[in-house]
Amino acid sequence: MNLSARCSLAFASFALAAGLAMAAPGDQPAAGGAPYPLDTCPVSGEKLGADAKAVVLAGMKDPMLNGTQVKFCCGKCEAAFKADPEKYAGKMNDAIAKAAPAYPLKKCIVMGKEDLDADAKTVVYQNRVYKLCCGRCVGKFQKDPAKFAKEYDAQVAAAQAPAPGGASDKK
């Protein structure tokens, strides 16, 4: 193998290793989940720096937290969160809900036909905000959040698809 080929192979190996290191499983949210949207540590409240530690939660008592990416300012805050997630998750989810953009759906994703009004319940799952029509729907969502997250995605995609015979179909 000539020098040029060896250099190319070495560069390709380095690029692959760097890409894999940057996409380490602990840094990436679960499929369907969203990256941590806040710029503060959920434990200390401190502004996150470039050295913030991204962690995808697993093995949590609350299954709604599994697969959620969270960023911590330090290892102590990560340990504190994992030791007592109930103490921090609610405040974190409230901040995520407050920072979320306008909700794109008009109907409850659990009931399907119920309109969402000012009394709609807000649920955060894997850093994404969902609105539900009532407390019973919150319970149903929490039993199978992945199912309803998929339903949400399908409804948002359908709402964004161009209507048949619309302006984009005319030539």
N, C-alpha and C positions, 0 to 999 in steps of 0.2 A: 504494500500500500504506500503510495507516495505521500509526501509531506502535506500537500494540499488536501488530499482525501482524509488524512488523519486529523488535520485541523478542522475540516468540515464536520467530521464525526464527533470530535471533541466538543465543538461549539453546539451541535445538535443535542448531544447528551446533556451539556450544561443547561441549555434552554429548556429541555424537557424537565430536568430536575428542578430548575427554578420555578417553572410553571406548576409542577406538582406541589412544591413547598408553599407557593403562594395560595394554592387551593386546598390546603390541608383540611381534612374533614371537620376539625374542631372550629374552623373559622367560617365555614359556610352554613347558612341556615338550611333547614330541612327542605326537601322538595316541596314547593308550594308556599313555603314560608318567606318572609321578607327579612332583609338585613335590619339590624338594630337601628331604629330611626332617630334616636335621641343623641344629643351631644354631651350628656351628663351621665355619670355613674349612678345606677339605680340605688346604690347603698349609701355612698358618701354625698352624692349630689354634686360632686366636683366635676368641672369641665373636663372632658376626655381629651387627652393629648394623642400624639402620634404613637405613643407606646401603649395605648389602651389594649387590653387583652380581650379578644373576641372569643366567646365560648358558646357552643350550641348545647343547650341543656338536654340531659338524658337521665333516665332513671328517677325522675322526680315523682313525689307522691301525687301531685296534681298533674294528671295527664295532659291538661291544657298547656302546661309549660314545656313538655317534651318537644324537642325540635325547634325551640325558640332560640334565636341568636341574641345574646346579651353581651354588652361590652362593659368591662370593669376597669377602673383606674389602677387597680393593683390586685395581687393575689389574695390579700386579706379580705377585700370586699367580695371577691368571688366566693371565698370560703364562707363568709357571713351570709351571703345570699342563699347558697346551697344548704346551709345549716337551718335557716329559717325563711324559706321562700315566701310564706304567707305574710311575713312582716314587710317585704319589699315589692312583691309582684303586683299587688293592688295599686300602689302608688305609681309604679312603673307603667302599668297598663292605662291608668288614668291620664298620665302624661302623653302616652302614645295616642290615645283617643283624642285628646285635646289638640295634638299637633297634626292629626290626619286631615287630608283634603276632604272636600264635600263628598258625602256618600252617594254613589252613583245609582243605586236602586231605589225604587219606590215601593216595592212589595217585600214582605218578609220571606227570606229564603227557606224557612222551615215550613210555614203554612202555605206559602205559594200565592195565596189570593188576598191575604190581609195587607191593607195599606199600612205603611209606616207613617206614624204621626209624631207629634212632639213628645209623646210618652214612650216612644220606642226605646228598647233596652239596648245598651251597647256592650259588645263582647269583644275582647282582643284575643286572637289566637295566632301564634307565631308572628307577632308584630303587625298583624293585619286587623283592621277594624271591621266588625260586622254589626249590623243593626237588625234587631228582631222585634216582633210586634208585642211580645208579652213574656212574662216570667216562665211560663210553661215551655215556650220555644227556646228560652235560654237553657233550660234543663235538657231538652232534646238535643240542642246543639252540643252541649258539653258531653253528652254520651257518645257522639260520633262526629267530632269537629271536622275531620278530614272529608267526610261525606258532604257536609254543608259548605265547606270551603271550595270544594269542587263544583258544587251547584252555583255558588256565587260567581266563580270564574266563568262558568258556562253562561250565566245570565248577563254578565258584563260583556262578554264577547258577542252575544246575540244582540245586545243593545247597540253595540258599535258597528255591527255589520251593516253594509248599505242595503237599503230596502230594494226588493226586486222592482224593476221598472223605474228606479230612481234616476237622478241626473247622471250618475256614474255609468249607467247602462246605455245611455243615449250616445249616438255617435254623430 
